[in-house]
């Protein structure tokens, strides 16, 4: 549960930082 959420949050954060 946490792993899936963490992976999703990390991807979203990386995308936000990339912009």
C-alpha positions as CSV (number, residue, x, y, z in Angstrom):
1,X,0.0,0.0,0.0
2,X,2.6,2.5,1.1
3,X,5.0,1.4,-1.7
4,X,2.5,2.0,-4.4
5,X,1.6,5.4,-3.0
6,X,5.2,6.4,-2.5
7,X,6.1,5.4,-6.0
8,X,3.2,7.4,-7.4
9,X,4.0,10.4,-5.3
10,X,7.7,10.2,-6.3
11,X,6.8,10.1,-10.0
12,X,4.4,13.0,-9.6
13,X,7.0,15.0,-7.7
14,X,9.7,14.3,-10.3
15,X,7.3,15.4,-13.0
16,X,6.5,18.6,-11.2
17,X,10.2,19.4,-10.6
18,X,10.9,18.7,-14.3
19,X,8.5,21.3,-15.4
